[in-house]
């Protein structure tokens, strides 16, 4: 369910399906991606290809679900069917299994692992597609790339003041969603090696957002800060264990005069505008956009389901054993990048609508243009 979207936004299932397809791609994905072909159905909130301003209900059918009847069906099965379903009693290290059993008092790990699976990110991507369309209407764009998988990093030079310094077409055609073809070959080799060893790999993704004016977000009240909202949104994605904005962790070891982006004046065409020669802040200062490209990175841990499982315990018998195995990827960093894009789009579209929105896209765009015109007149931003 997507709420808060103004009336009058052009929205089609085809656009959402494009984003869903991107989520299923990437070198190192497992067998599940050969089973699923995600397609969305829009049930409400849209008429004749345009949003109505009411809640948008989106459904993606799980094509693998029939294979789990009666094991995971809603209705209680008959005694014979129930007896044929063996409970899973061995939690997997690194998953929600053990903590979920403790939280809810379950005895069957299936009650935890099915809902805690990253399969739920399909809904995030659907909502993120709507957010991307809202941002596109005001000239905003969100894109992501992979900068590391396992020990291999993308070393391609990038100018963080200029989104065009990234060849996004190359990123989209890369099976590892990276910019450097040499790095891609190294990533593929590392994935192949991990697969042969029964291991998994994590990595780092980098999400850019640009075309948005300064002043989105806030500093006056806890919860307004855009950096906090972005870090929370990315940290809420399964398997994400670290988030930074701009050169966040590197900045911590440097002196202030090196870290902070100077403000300069650009004169020309009858106007004077404040500009930045660098973007170490990642486009956010004081909890608000500063007009520069927003750049955030998220670190994803290796997938904890291994074909060479780790030691665990059987909670039914309290005996040492090895972890339960499920179908899994070797790595899902390229796919997680799409989920991270979606979360960034949701946060930024929400902030834009909260500060400048109306009940219709016409009202929202009028408010946005009025705000930007005021910034340009004062020399605080130029599109």
C-alpha positions in Angstrom: 0.0 0.0 0.0 1.4 3.4 -1.1 -0.2 6.4 0.5 0.4 10.1 0.2 0.8 10.2 -3.6 -1.0 13.3 -5.1 -3.7 12.9 -7.7 -2.5 13.3 -11.3 0.7 11.3 -11.4 1.0 9.1 -14.5 1.7 5.6 -13.2 1.8 2.3 -15.1 2.4 -1.3 -14.1 5.0 -1.5 -16.9 7.3 1.1 -15.3 7.1 -0.8 -11.9 7.8 -4.1 -13.7 11.0 -2.6 -15.2 12.2 -1.8 -11.7 11.2 -5.3 -10.4 13.2 -6.9 -13.3 16.3 -4.9 -12.3 15.9 -6.3 -8.8 16.1 -9.9 -10.1 19.3 -9.4 -12.1 23.0 -9.6 -11.1 25.8 -12.1 -11.3 25.7 -14.5 -8.4 22.0 -14.8 -8.0 20.6 -18.2 -7.1 17.9 -20.6 -8.4 15.0 -18.6 -7.0 15.4 -15.9 -9.7 14.8 -18.7 -12.3 11.5 -19.5 -10.7 10.2 -16.0 -10.2 9.1 -13.5 -12.8 7.9 -10.5 -10.8 5.0 -8.6 -12.3 2.8 -6.1 -10.5 -0.9 -5.7 -10.5 -2.4 -2.3 -9.5 -5.6 -2.9 -7.6 -6.6 0.6 -6.5 -5.6 4.3 -6.5 -5.2 4.6 -10.3 -7.7 5.2 -13.0 -6.8 5.3 -16.7 -3.1 5.4 -15.9 -3.3 8.3 -13.5 -3.2 8.3 -9.7 -6.4 9.4 -7.9 -4.8 10.7 -4.7 -6.1 7.7 -2.7 -4.1 4.7 -1.5 -2.4 2.7 -4.2 -2.6 -1.1 -3.7 0.1 -3.0 -5.5 0.3 -6.8 -5.6 3.1 -9.1 -6.8 2.2 -12.7 -6.9 4.8 -15.2 -5.5 4.9 -17.9 -8.2 6.8 -20.2 -5.8 4.0 -20.2 -3.3 2.0 -23.2 -4.7 5.1 -25.3 -4.0 4.7 -24.6 -0.3 1.1 -25.8 0.1 0.2 -27.1 2.6 3.5 -26.2 4.5 2.8 -22.4 4.4 -0.9 -22.1 3.6 -3.2 -19.8 5.6 -5.8 -22.4 6.4 -5.0 -25.3 8.8 -4.4 -28.5 6.8 -5.9 -31.9 7.6 -4.1 -34.1 10.1 -2.4 -36.2 7.4 -1.2 -33.2 5.5 0.0 -31.6 8.8 1.9 -34.7 9.8 3.7 -34.7 6.4 5.2 -31.3 7.1 8.4 -31.6 9.2 9.1 -28.5 11.3 12.5 -26.8 10.8 14.2 -26.7 14.2 17.8 -25.7 13.3 18.3 -21.9 13.1 20.9 -20.4 10.7 23.7 -18.2 12.0 23.4 -14.6 10.7 19.6 -14.9 10.1 16.6 -13.8 12.1 15.9 -17.4 13.0 17.0 -17.8 16.6 16.0 -14.3 17.7 12.6 -14.7 16.0 12.0 -18.0 17.8 12.8 -16.2 21.1 10.6 -13.2 20.3 7.4 -15.0 19.4 7.8 -18.3 21.2 7.7 -20.4 18.0 9.1 -23.9 17.7 9.2 -24.0 13.9 11.8 -21.8 12.2 9.6 -21.6 9.1 7.4 -19.1 10.9 10.4 -16.7 11.1 12.5 -17.4 8.0 9.6 -17.0 5.4 8.7 -13.5 6.6 12.2 -12.3 7.5 13.4 -13.2 4.0 14.6 -10.4 1.8 11.8 -11.5 -0.6 9.8 -8.7 1.1 12.0 -6.1 -0.6 9.8 -6.6 -3.7 7.3 -4.3 -2.0 10.0 -1.7 -1.4 10.9 -1.7 -5.0 7.3 -1.2 -6.1 6.9 1.8 -3.7 10.3 3.2 -4.8 9.2 3.1 -8.4 6.3 5.4 -7.5 8.7 7.7 -5.6 11.0 7.9 -8.6 8.1 9.1 -10.7 7.3 11.8 -8.2 10.9 13.0 -8.2 11.2 12.8 -12.0 8.3 15.4 -12.2 10.5 18.0 -10.5 13.8 17.0 -12.2 15.0 14.6 -9.6 16.7 11.4 -10.4 17.9 8.4 -8.3 20.5 5.9 -9.5 22.8 3.4 -7.9 26.0 1.4 -8.6 28.0 -1.2 -6.9 31.4 -0.1 -5.7 32.6 -3.4 -4.1 31.8 -7.1 -4.0 33.8 -9.1 -1.5 37.5 -8.0 -1.8 37.1 -6.4 -5.2 36.5 -2.6 -5.5 35.5 -0.5 -8.5 38.4 2.1 -8.9 36.9 4.1 -11.8 37.4 7.8 -11.2 34.2 9.7 -10.3 33.5 13.4 -9.8 31.0 13.6 -6.9 29.9 17.0 -7.9 28.7 15.8 -11.3 26.4 12.8 -11.8 27.3 12.8 -15.5 30.8 11.7 -14.5 29.3 8.2 -14.0 28.4 6.3 -17.2 25.1 5.0 -15.9 24.5 3.0 -19.1 27.7 1.1 -18.4 26.4 0.4 -14.9 23.1 -0.9 -16.1 24.7 -3.2 -18.6 27.2 -4.6 -16.1 26.2 -8.0 -14.5 27.8 -6.6 -11.3 26.3 -3.1 -11.7 29.7 -1.5 -11.6 31.5 1.1 -13.7 34.9 -0.5 -14.2 34.9 -3.5 -16.5 38.2 -4.7 -15.1 36.7 -4.6 -11.6 33.6 -6.5 -13.0 35.9 -9.3 -14.2 37.5 -9.5 -10.7 34.0 -9.5 -9.0 32.8 -12.3 -11.2 35.9 -14.4 -10.5 35.5 -13.8 -6.7 31.8 -14.8 -6.9 32.7 -18.0 -8.8 35.4 -18.8 -6.3 33.0 -18.2 -3.4 30.4 -20.4 -5.0 32.8 -23.3 -5.5 33.8 -23.0 -1.8 30.2 -22.9 -0.5 30.7 -19.3 0.6 28.8 -16.1 0.1 30.0 -12.5 -0.5 28.8 -9.0 0.6 29.7 -5.6 -0.8 29.1 -1.9 -0.9 26.6 0.0 -3.1 26.5 3.7 -3.8 23.2 5.6 -4.4 23.1 9.0 -6.1 20.2 11.4 -6.1 20.4 14.8 -7.9 18.3 17.6 -9.3 16.8 18.5 -5.9 17.1 22.0 -4.4 18.7 22.9 -1.0 16.5 23.1 2.1 14.7 19.7 1.9 14.8 18.1 5.4 15.2 19.9 8.7 17.2 20.6 11.8 14.7 21.9 14.3 13.2 18.6 15.6 14.5 15.1 16.0 13.2 13.0 13.0 13.3 15.9 10.5 17.0 15.4 9.6 17.3 14.0 6.1 20.6 12.2 6.8 18.9 10.4 9.7 16.0 9.4 7.6 18.2 8.1 4.8 20.4 6.2 7.1 17.4 4.6 8.8 15.8 3.7 5.5 18.9 2.1 4.1 19.7 0.4 7.4 16.2 -1.1 7.4 17.0 -3.2 4.3 17.8 -6.8 5.2 21.6 -7.5 5.4 22.6 -3.8 5.4 25.1 -3.3 8.3 26.6 0.1 7.6 25.6 3.4 6.0 27.6 6.5 5.2 26.7 9.8 3.6 29.4 11.4 1.3 32.8 10.6 2.6 31.4 9.9 6.0 33.9 7.3 7.5 36.9 8.8 5.7 36.0 12.3 6.9 36.2 11.1 10.5 40.0 10.8 10.2 40.6 14.2 8.6 40.8 17.8 9.8 37.9 20.1 9.3 39.5 22.3 6.6 40.0 19.2 4.5 36.5 17.8 5.0 34.1 20.7 4.5 33.1 21.8 1.1 34.0 25.5 0.5 31.4 27.9 -0.9 32.3 30.0 -3.9 30.5 32.5 -6.1 29.9 31.9 -9.7 29.2 35.0 -11.7 27.8 35.0 -15.2 24.7 35.4 -17.4 23.5 38.3 -15.2 23.4 36.3 -12.0 25.6 35.3 -9.1 25.2 31.8 -7.6 26.7 30.0 -4.6 28.5 26.9 -5.9 30.7 24.1 -4.3 34.0 22.8 -5.9 33.7 19.5 -3.9 31.0 17.3 -2.4 32.5 15.5 0.6 29.3 16.1 2.5 27.3 14.0 0.0 24.8 16.7 -0.6 23.5 17.0 2.9 24.4 19.5 5.6 22.6 20.2 8.9 20.1 17.5 8.1 19.0 19.2 4.8 19.9 19.0 1.1 22.4 21.6 0.1 21.8 21.5 -3.6 24.7 19.2 -4.5 24.2 15.5 -5.5 23.2 13.3 -2.6 25.6 10.4 -2.3 25.0 7.6 0.2 26.7 4.2 0.5 25.5 1.1 2.2 27.5 -2.0 3.2 25.8 -5.4 2.8 27.0 -8.4 4.8 27.5 -11.7 3.0 24.3 -13.7 2.7 24.1 -16.0 5.8 22.6 -19.0 4.1 25.5 -21.1 3.0 25.8 -24.3 0.9 28.6 -25.1 3.4 26.6 -24.4 6.5 28.0 -23.2 9.9 27.6 -25.0 13.2 24.2 -24.5 14.9 21.9 -26.3 17.3 18.7 -28.3 17.0 16.4 -26.4 19.3 14.0 -29.4 19.5 16.6 -31.7 20.9 19.2 -29.2 22.1 21.9 -31.0 20.2 24.8 -29.6 18.2 24.4 -29.9 14.4 24.9 -27.9 11.3 22.7 -25.1 10.1 19.5 -25.6 8.0 20.1 -24.9 4.3 17.8 -23.0 2.0 18.0 -22.0 -1.7 20.3 -19.0 -1.8 22.4 -16.5 -3.8 26.2 -16.3 -3.6 25.8 -12.5 -3.6 22.9 -10.2 -4.0 24.7 -6.8 -3.9 23.7 -5.7 -7.5 20.0 -6.5 -6.6 20.3 -4.8 -3.2 21.4 -1.7 -5.0 18.0 -1.5 -6.7 16.3 -1.9 -3.3 18.5 0.9 -1.9 17.6 3.1 -4.8 14.0 2.5 -3.9 14.4 3.4 -0.3 16.2 6.6 -1.2 13.5 7.5 -3.6 10.8 6.9 -1.0 12.5 9.1 1.5 13.2 12.0 -0.9 9.7 11.9 -2.5 8.2 11.9 0.9 10.2 14.9 2.0 9.4 16.8 -1.1 5.7 16.1 -0.7 5.7 16.9 3.1 7.3 20.3 2.5 5.9 21.4 -0.8 3.1 19.0 -1.6 -0.6 19.3 -2.3 -3.5 17.0 -3.0 -2.8 17.1 -6.7 0.4 17.0 -8.8 -0.6 20.4 -10.2 -0.6 21.9 -6.7 2.7 20.2 -5.8 4.5 21.3 -9.0 3.2 24.9 -8.5 4.6 24.9 -5.0 7.9 23.4 -6.0 8.4 25.9 -8.8 7.6 28.8 -6.5 10.2 27.5 -4.0 12.9 27.0 -6.6 12.2 30.4 -8.2 12.8 32.0 -4.8 16.1 30.2 -4.4 17.3 31.1 -7.9 16.4 34.8 -7.3 18.6 34.8 -4.2 21.4 33.0 -5.9 21.2 30.0 -3.6 20.7 27.4 -6.3 20.6 27.1 -10.1 19.2 24.2 -12.0 
